[in-house]
Amino acid sequence: MCSDAVISVEGVSKHYPVYDRPHHRLLEVLSGGRLRYGREFAALEGVSFSVAAGETVGIIGRNGSGKSTLLQMVCGTLSPTSGSIRIKGSVAALLELGAGFNPEFSGMENIRLNAAILGLSQAQVNERLDRILAFADIGDFVHQPVKTYSSGMFVRLAFAVVAHVDADVLVIDEALSVGDAFFTQKCMRFLRGFRDQGGTLLFVSHDSGAVVGLCDRAIWLDKGRLRAEGSAKAVTEQYLHSKYAGEDDAVGAMPAAVSADEPVAAEEAALVVGGGALAIPDEGAGQAFGAGGATLTRVTLQDEGGRPILVTEGGERAVLRIEARLGEALEQPIFGFYVKDRLGQVVFGENTAGHPDQIVRTGMPGETLATEFRFRMPHLQAGDYVITAAVGEGDQDAHRIHHWIHDALAFRSQSVVLHGLLALPTAVRMCRVEPVDA
């Protein structure tokens, strides 16, 4: 563990007794523990990691993987069965909805109660109350019992308190999955500011884009065990392998408990790169996966004259061509792609499921199918970009991935974008408005 770590988790396990019948628990208690009627369930098993001061770490994993259990132990509301957790500094947490709130109290009373629990004096609460109320923005509902609140109002109030207590460490558990887009963006701005000012953040989310965009590192928990840790981009890609392909179908999936930052040998990457753009180095080939019913054989990005697009100024007419050879019959084949920036954030993408009049209904074994996506290259922020390509079958809501390649192609943008990820093609006209006579 790092000597300067703010959070140190060493060999932490959390076990719960599980009983087949409700009365078995009582019989075990009456026997004084001499008779065992239950069995142990390991919510967490042997998890170790550390977080340095000022670091932002995302925790990802499927439901039931142990994420919330881990955060509760970090916050001190649960004790580990074995192992140790050490925290330096004050911690403020936003865990499951309503945690720490008295449902009979009003919002105002809960603000004072939670702020006091988190270490603020009454004078500090009074000094910050207007800012807390402005951040929550729930109006006169702050004087009503919180048991009458919607889930979005719960989160608004709880986050507003957490944002104003001067904690050294923030722990956020899926809170931003509830509420409207405006409040979510307000929270993300606060979290980025907290990070930029040297705060330490543990952030749990199913939104891989939020994890990649906000976090320095990520930790993947799988069935209570640490599956991988490393850069946010690499770990979220591994997690997506498991999520979309399934462990039995994954091609080139990483084994348990590896570092996501370790390079992958070319022969293990199962990556086929077309001639339309720069090839990604082996250590960047984010591993391919899929059920194997079809294999991507060529991915190219070219202009309308057939010349590879290696560098873009923005505005060029582009043709992204994806070819796949079928190993089995596919009903409703789907081709799709993402364009991602260097942090792994999706900038734009498309798939054929949204264009039912342009798709092949059935593909037969041995056939090669090709799809061309035609579009004008957007004006992207200057930098390097990669293209993820995939082939599957089904529809937009229910589909099976047969071959997915991270970082199949790369290109560079030399556009000048003043604000945001890309520039919007815009016509601008300024004129004088003559005053209207009364």
C-alpha positions in Angstrom: 0.0 0.0 0.0 1.1 3.6 -0.7 2.5 5.3 2.4 0.7 8.6 1.4 -2.6 6.9 0.8 -5.7 8.6 2.1 -7.7 5.4 1.8 -6.1 2.0 2.4 -8.1 -1.2 2.0 -6.2 -4.3 2.9 -7.6 -7.8 2.6 -11.1 -6.8 3.3 -13.9 -9.4 3.4 -17.5 -9.1 4.4 -19.5 -12.3 5.1 -23.2 -12.6 5.9 -25.1 -15.7 7.2 -27.8 -17.0 4.8 -30.6 -19.2 6.0 -33.0 -21.4 4.0 -35.9 -20.9 6.5 -36.6 -17.9 8.7 -36.8 -20.0 11.9 -33.3 -21.5 11.3 -31.8 -18.2 12.5 -33.7 -18.5 15.8 -32.7 -22.1 16.2 -29.1 -21.2 15.8 -29.3 -18.5 18.3 -31.1 -20.7 20.8 -28.3 -23.3 20.4 -25.8 -20.8 21.5 -24.0 -21.2 18.2 -23.3 -24.9 18.7 -25.6 -25.8 15.8 -25.2 -24.2 12.4 -28.3 -23.9 10.2 -27.1 -21.3 7.8 -24.2 -20.8 5.3 -22.0 -17.9 4.7 -22.4 -15.5 1.7 -19.3 -13.6 0.8 -20.3 -10.1 -0.3 -16.6 -9.2 -0.5 -13.6 -11.4 -0.4 -10.0 -10.3 0.0 -10.2 -6.8 -1.6 -7.1 -4.6 -1.4 -6.4 -1.2 -2.9 -5.3 2.3 -2.0 -6.3 5.8 -3.0 -3.8 8.6 -2.9 -4.6 12.2 -1.8 -6.3 14.1 -4.7 -7.0 11.0 -6.7 -10.4 10.2 -8.2 -11.2 6.5 -8.4 -14.3 5.0 -10.0 -15.7 1.6 -8.8 -17.6 -0.4 -11.4 -19.3 -3.8 -11.5 -22.6 -5.5 -12.0 -25.4 -5.2 -9.4 -24.5 -7.4 -6.5 -20.8 -7.2 -7.1 -20.1 -5.6 -3.6 -19.7 -2.0 -4.6 -22.2 -0.5 -2.1 -20.9 -2.9 0.7 -17.4 -1.7 0.1 -18.4 2.0 0.2 -20.4 1.5 3.4 -17.3 0.0 5.1 -15.1 2.8 3.8 -17.6 5.2 5.4 -17.7 3.3 8.7 -21.4 2.3 8.6 -20.4 -1.4 8.1 -17.5 -3.3 9.7 -15.5 -5.8 7.7 -15.5 -9.5 8.7 -11.8 -9.5 8.2 -9.1 -7.1 6.9 -8.6 -3.5 7.7 -9.6 0.0 6.3 -7.7 3.1 7.2 -8.9 6.6 6.3 -6.9 9.9 6.7 -9.1 13.0 6.9 -12.8 13.6 7.0 -15.3 11.7 4.8 -18.6 12.8 3.5 -20.8 10.2 1.7 -23.9 10.0 -0.4 -24.9 6.4 -0.4 -28.3 4.8 -0.9 -31.4 7.1 -1.1 -32.5 8.4 2.2 -29.4 7.2 4.1 -29.0 9.4 7.2 -32.3 11.1 6.7 -35.2 10.9 9.2 -38.3 10.6 7.1 -40.5 12.3 9.7 -38.3 15.4 9.8 -38.6 18.3 7.3 -35.9 18.9 4.7 -34.6 21.9 6.8 -34.4 19.7 9.9 -32.5 17.0 8.0 -30.1 19.6 6.6 -29.1 20.6 10.1 -29.0 17.0 11.3 -26.8 15.7 8.5 -24.5 18.7 8.5 -23.9 18.2 12.2 -23.2 14.5 11.7 -20.7 15.5 9.0 -18.9 17.8 11.4 -20.4 21.3 10.9 -21.2 23.5 13.9 -24.6 25.3 14.0 -22.8 28.6 13.2 -21.3 27.0 10.1 -24.7 25.6 9.1 -26.3 29.0 9.4 -23.6 30.6 7.4 -23.9 28.1 4.5 -27.7 27.5 4.7 -28.6 29.8 1.8 -26.0 28.1 -0.5 -27.2 24.7 0.5 -30.8 25.6 -0.3 -29.8 27.2 -3.6 -27.9 24.1 -4.6 -30.8 21.8 -3.7 -33.3 24.1 -5.4 -36.5 22.3 -4.0 -38.3 25.4 -3.0 -40.9 25.3 -0.2 -40.6 21.5 -0.1 -37.7 22.0 2.2 -40.2 22.7 5.0 -42.1 19.4 4.3 -41.3 15.9 5.8 -38.8 14.2 3.5 -41.1 11.1 3.5 -43.2 13.0 1.0 -40.2 13.6 -1.3 -39.5 12.0 -4.7 -36.2 10.2 -5.2 -34.9 13.1 -7.2 -35.7 15.5 -4.3 -34.0 13.2 -1.8 -30.8 13.3 -3.9 -30.9 17.1 -4.4 -31.1 17.7 -0.7 -28.5 15.1 0.3 -26.0 16.2 -2.4 -26.4 19.8 -1.4 -25.4 19.0 2.2 -22.4 16.9 1.1 -21.2 19.6 -1.2 -20.9 22.1 1.6 -19.2 20.3 4.4 -15.5 20.7 3.4 -14.7 17.0 3.5 -11.3 15.7 2.5 -12.9 12.5 0.9 -16.2 12.3 -1.0 -17.9 8.9 -1.5 -20.7 8.9 -4.1 -22.7 5.8 -4.7 -25.0 5.9 -7.8 -26.6 9.1 -6.6 -26.4 10.8 -10.1 -28.5 8.0 -11.7 -31.6 9.7 -10.1 -32.8 13.2 -11.0 -33.0 15.4 -14.0 -30.3 16.3 -16.4 -29.8 19.8 -15.1 -29.1 18.7 -11.5 -26.9 15.9 -12.7 -24.8 18.4 -14.7 -24.6 20.7 -11.6 -23.3 17.8 -9.5 -20.8 16.8 -12.2 -19.5 20.4 -12.2 -19.1 20.3 -8.5 -17.3 17.0 -8.5 -14.9 18.2 -11.2 -14.2 21.3 -9.1 -13.7 19.2 -6.0 -11.2 17.0 -7.9 -9.4 20.0 -9.4 -9.0 21.5 -5.9 -7.2 18.4 -4.7 -10.1 16.5 -3.1 -10.2 12.7 -3.1 -13.2 11.0 -4.6 -14.6 7.5 -4.6 -17.3 7.3 -7.3 -19.6 4.4 -8.1 -21.6 4.5 -11.3 -22.9 2.2 -14.1 -22.2 5.0 -16.5 -18.8 4.1 -18.0 -18.6 7.4 -19.8 -18.9 9.3 -16.5 -16.2 7.1 -14.9 -13.8 7.6 -17.8 -14.5 11.4 -18.0 -14.2 12.0 -14.2 -11.8 9.4 -12.8 -8.1 8.9 -12.9 -8.3 5.2 -12.1 -11.0 2.5 -11.9 -11.6 -0.6 -9.9 -13.7 -3.5 -11.2 -15.5 -5.6 -8.6 -16.9 -8.9 -9.8 -18.8 -11.2 -7.4 -17.2 -9.7 -4.4 -13.6 -9.9 -5.7 -11.3 -7.4 -7.2 -11.3 -8.3 -10.9 -9.1 -5.5 -12.3 -7.7 -2.1 -11.5 -5.9 0.4 -13.6 -6.6 3.4 -15.9 -10.3 4.3 -16.1 -10.4 3.7 -19.8 -8.7 0.3 -19.7 -10.8 -1.1 -16.8 -14.1 0.1 -18.2 -13.3 -1.6 -21.6 -12.6 -4.9 -19.7 -15.9 -4.5 -17.9 -17.8 -3.9 -21.1 -16.2 -7.1 -22.5 -17.8 -9.1 -19.6 -21.1 -7.1 -19.7 -21.9 -7.4 -23.4 -20.2 -10.7 -24.3 -20.6 -12.8 -21.2 -17.7 -14.7 -19.7 -18.1 -17.8 -21.8 -18.3 -15.8 -25.1 -15.5 -13.4 -24.5 -12.7 -13.4 -27.1 -9.4 -12.2 -25.7 -11.0 -11.3 -22.3 -8.5 -10.7 -19.5 -8.2 -13.2 -16.6 -9.1 -12.4 -13.1 -7.1 -10.0 -10.9 -4.9 -8.5 -13.6 -3.7 -4.9 -14.1 -5.6 -3.3 -16.8 -2.5 -1.2 -17.7 -0.5 -4.2 -18.7 0.1 -4.4 -22.5 -1.5 -7.2 -24.5 0.5 -9.3 -26.9 -0.5 -8.9 -30.5 -1.4 -12.6 -30.8 -3.8 -12.3 -27.9 -5.5 -9.1 -29.0 -7.5 -10.8 -31.9 -7.4 -7.4 -33.6 -7.9 -7.1 -37.4 -7.1 -3.6 -38.7 -8.2 -2.4 -42.1 -6.1 -0.1 -44.3 -8.1 3.0 -43.9 -6.3 4.6 -40.9 -3.4 4.4 -38.6 -3.0 1.1 -36.7 -3.1 1.2 -32.9 0.0 -0.1 -31.1 -0.4 -3.5 -29.5 -0.6 -2.0 -26.0 -3.5 0.1 -27.1 -5.4 -2.7 -28.8 -8.2 -2.8 -26.3 -9.0 -6.5 -26.8 -11.7 -7.9 -29.0 -14.6 -10.0 -27.7 -17.9 -11.5 -28.9 -19.8 -14.7 -29.4 -17.9 -15.6 -32.5 -20.7 -16.1 -35.0 -19.2 -13.4 -37.2 -15.7 -11.9 -37.5 -14.8 -8.4 -38.5 -12.3 -8.7 -41.3 -11.8 -5.1 -42.5 -12.5 -1.6 -41.1 -11.6 1.4 -43.2 -12.1 5.2 -43.0 -11.7 6.9 -46.3 -12.8 10.0 -48.2 -15.2 9.7 -51.2 -12.2 9.3 -53.5 -11.0 6.2 -51.6 -8.1 7.8 -49.9 -7.5 6.9 -46.2 -8.4 9.6 -43.7 -5.5 9.8 -41.4 -5.8 13.5 -40.4 -9.0 15.5 -40.5 -9.6 19.2 -40.5 -13.4 18.6 -40.2 -16.1 18.9 -42.8 -14.7 16.2 -45.2 -17.2 13.7 -46.6 -16.2 10.3 -45.1 -17.0 6.7 -45.7 -16.6 4.3 -42.8 -16.7 0.7 -44.2 -17.0 -2.3 -41.9 -16.8 -5.9 -43.3 -17.5 -9.1 -41.5 -17.3 -12.8 -42.5 -20.2 -14.9 -41.1 -19.4 -18.2 -39.4 -23.1 -19.0 -38.8 -26.5 -17.8 -39.9 -27.4 -14.4 -38.5 -31.0 -13.1 -38.2 -31.0 -9.3 -38.5 -27.3 -8.6 -38.6 -26.2 -5.3 -37.0 -23.1 -3.2 -37.7 -22.1 -0.3 -35.6 -19.3 2.0 -34.5 -18.2 4.5 -31.9 -15.7 7.4 -32.2 -14.0 7.9 -28.9 -11.5 10.5 -27.7 -8.1 9.7 -26.0 -9.9 9.3 -22.7 -12.3 6.8 -24.0 -15.3 9.1 -24.0 -17.8 8.4 -26.8 -18.0 11.5 -29.1 -20.5 10.1 -31.7 -21.6 6.8 -33.2 -24.2 5.0 -35.3 -25.5 1.5 -36.1 -27.7 -0.1 -38.7 -30.5 -1.0 -36.3 -31.8 2.5 -36.7 -32.0 2.1 -40.5 -34.2 -1.0 -41.1 -34.6 -0.3 -44.8 -30.9 -0.6 -45.4 -30.1 -3.9 -43.6 -29.8 -7.5 -44.8 -32.5 -9.5 -43.1 -30.5 -12.8 -42.9 -26.9 -13.6 -43.3 -25.7 -17.1 -44.3 -22.5 -18.9 -43.1 -19.5 -18.1 -45.3 -20.9 -14.9 -46.6 -19.1 -11.5 -46.2 -21.3 -8.6 -45.4 -20.3 -5.0 -45.6 -21.8 -1.8 -44.3 -20.9 1.8 -45.3 -21.6 4.7 -43.0 -21.4 8.0 -44.9 -21.2 11.3 -43.1 -19.3 14.6 -42.9 -16.4 14.5 -40.5 -17.3 16.8 -37.5 -14.9 19.5 -36.4 -13.4 17.8 -33.4 -11.1 19.1 -30.7 -7.5 18.7 -31.9 -6.0 15.4 -30.8 -6.1 11.6 -31.4 -9.3 9.6 -31.8 -10.1 5.9 -32.2 -12.9 4.0 -33.8 -14.6 1.0 -32.1 -16.4 -1.3 -34.5 -18.8 -4.2 -33.9 -21.1 -6.7 -35.6 -24.0 -8.5 -33.9 -27.6 -9.6 -34.5 -31.0 -8.6 -33.2 -32.4 -5.1 -32.7 -31.7 -2.0 -30.8 -33.1 -3.3 -27.5 -32.2 -7.0 -27.6 -29.1 -8.1 -29.5 -26.1 -10.4 -29.3 -22.5 -9.1 -30.0 -20.5 -11.5 -32.3 -17.4 -9.4 -32.6 -16.5 -6.1 -31.0 -13.1 -4.5 -31.5 -11.9 -1.6 -29.4 -9.6 0.8 -31.1 -9.8 -0.7 -34.5 -8.7 2.5 -36.3 -7.2 5.8 -35.3 -7.1 9.2 -36.8 -6.0 12.7 -35.8 -8.0 15.9 -35.7 -6.4 19.3 -36.5 -9.6 21.3 -36.1 -9.7 24.5 -34.1 -12.5 24.1 -31.6 -12.9 26.9 -29.0 -15.4 25.2 -26.7 -16.6 21.6 -26.1 -15.8 18.3 -27.8 -16.7 19.4 -31.3 -17.8 22.4 -33.2 -21.3 22.8 -34.6 -21.5 23.9 -38.2 -23.2 27.3 -37.7 -24.3 30.2 -39.9 -24.0 33.5 -38.0 -25.7 36.8 -38.9 -25.7 39.9 -36.7 -28.0 42.8 -37.4 -29.3 45.9 -35.7 -32.9 45.9 -34.4 -34.6 49.1 -35.1 -36.6 50.4 -32.1 -40.3 50.1 -32.5 -42.3 53.3 -32.3 -44.9 53.4 -29.6 
